[in-house]
Amino acid sequence: MIISLPPVNTDLEAVGRRLRAIREARGLGLQQLADEIRLSQAELSMAEHGRRRLDSAQLHALTTALHVSPRIVFETTIDISRIRPL
């Protein structure tokens, strides 16, 4: 499955949708990932829904935990089928 999103790469909702799609493709639950990166489940959920901006350290922790490059969350198209469960 390929996700195409608007070309406005820094749109919080688009970034959040990418993060959620990657998390789900990796087979991680919201609470599991939140615990790993030391955010509350509510904070991570808000980020995934575009209602909370992550700072650079949080984004780094998140992409490290998801085993992806930080740049992937800003790309307009990502191929989710290439992201395997952890």
N, C-alpha and C positions, 0 to 999 in steps of 0.2 A: 504494500500500500504506500502510495506517495502522497504526502500532504503538501498542498500548495497554499501559501498564505500571502497576504498583501506584501508589496515590496518595502513597506515601512518596517524595516527590520527591528527597530527598537520599540515598537508598539508593545505596551505591557501585556495586552491580551494575547497577541500573537506569540510573544516569548513564552507566556504561561502555557499556551496550548502546546507549544513544542516541548516544553519541559514535561508536561503531563504525558504526552504521547511517548516520549523517551522513557519516562519512569514506568509506564505501563508495558512498553515493549520489553523492558528489562525484567518485568515480573515482580516489581517492588511495590509494596503497599505504601500508602501515604504516610502512615504512622512509622513504618519501618524506615523509610528514607528520612523523615523528619528527625527521628531519634539519631540516625547516623550523622546528620549534619548539624545537630544541636539547635534545631528550630522546633517550635511547637507545631503540632499538626495543623492548627488553625493558620499559623503564619505561612506554612508551605501551601496550604490550600488557597489562601488569598493570593499568593504569588502565581499559582497555576491558573487562577481566574482573572489575573491582571489587575488585582486590587491592592497589590503590595509590590513595591520595588525592592529587589535584592541588592545589597551593596556588593562590591567587588569580591570581598572575602566570602560572602555567602554564596555567590554565583560560582566561585572557584570550588568551594566545598561541595556544592551540588553537582557540578559537572565532573569533579573527581570521583564522587560516589557513584555517578552514573557511567563512569568510564567513557566519557565523550569529551571532545575538544570544546572549550567555551564558545568558539565561533559557531558551532552547529546550532546553538539556540538563536542566533541572529540571522541565519540563512533563511531565504524565502521559501525554499523547497528542500525537504529532507526525505530520504527514502527510509521509511520506518522498517520495511522488510529486511533491511541490512543490519538492524539493531537486534541483537540476540539477547535472550534472558541471561542474567548473571548466574 
